[in-house]
Amino acid sequence: MDLTPAERRLRAQLAANTRWSKPGSRTRHARKVREARLRYYEDLVDPDHTLAPAERQRCARAALRADMQRLALRSAKARRRTRKVQ
């Protein structure tokens, strides 16, 4: 059964609204993403897990903040370039 673009959009909206209507689904997903991101940075700053857990977490949070600041700087430069072109 082929759906029109409007019907596909309605089906996608229905699926999204159904998913997000479940209690705790947003926080549960956000928590999983946050934990996975911190594990990634923990492995990045201490691949052998030789640091104490508290120190590894502190370093991982600092590395995450540094990456976010790096992205913010790149974004600001890109916006400035775009403004100059226009």
C-alpha positions in Angstrom: 0.0 0.0 0.0 1.6 3.2 -1.2 1.1 6.2 1.1 1.0 9.8 0.0 3.5 12.2 1.4 0.8 13.7 3.7 -0.1 10.2 5.0 3.5 9.3 5.6 3.9 12.5 7.6 0.8 11.8 9.6 2.0 8.3 10.4 5.4 9.6 11.5 3.8 12.2 13.7 1.5 9.6 15.2 4.5 7.4 16.0 6.5 10.2 17.5 3.6 11.5 19.6 2.9 7.9 20.8 6.5 7.4 21.8 6.9 10.7 23.7 3.5 10.3 25.4 4.8 7.5 27.6 5.8 8.6 31.1 9.5 9.0 31.7 10.5 8.2 28.0 12.2 11.6 27.6 14.2 11.4 30.8 15.1 7.8 30.3 16.4 8.4 26.8 18.3 11.5 27.9 19.9 9.7 30.8 21.0 6.8 28.5 22.6 9.3 26.0 24.3 11.3 28.8 25.7 8.1 30.4 26.9 6.8 27.1 28.6 10.2 26.3 30.3 10.2 29.7 31.5 6.6 29.2 33.0 7.6 25.8 34.9 10.5 27.4 36.0 8.4 30.3 37.5 5.9 27.9 39.0 8.8 25.9 40.8 10.4 28.9 41.7 7.2 30.7 41.6 4.2 28.3 43.3 1.8 30.7 41.0 2.9 33.6 44.0 3.5 35.9 42.6 6.6 37.5 40.3 6.6 40.5 36.6 6.6 39.3 35.9 10.1 40.7 39.0 11.5 39.0 38.2 9.7 35.7 34.6 11.2 35.8 36.0 14.7 36.6 38.4 14.5 33.6 35.7 13.1 31.4 33.3 16.0 32.3 36.2 18.5 31.5 36.9 16.8 28.2 33.2 17.0 27.3 33.0 20.7 28.2 36.1 21.4 26.1 34.5 19.6 23.1 31.3 21.6 23.5 33.3 24.9 23.7 35.3 23.8 20.6 32.0 23.3 18.8 30.6 26.6 20.0 33.7 28.4 18.7 33.5 26.7 15.3 29.8 27.6 15.1 30.5 31.3 16.0 33.2 31.4 13.3 30.9 29.9 10.7 28.1 32.4 11.6 30.6 35.2 11.2 31.7 34.0 7.8 28.1 33.7 6.7 27.3 37.3 7.8 30.3 38.6 5.9 29.3 36.8 2.7 25.7 38.3 2.7 
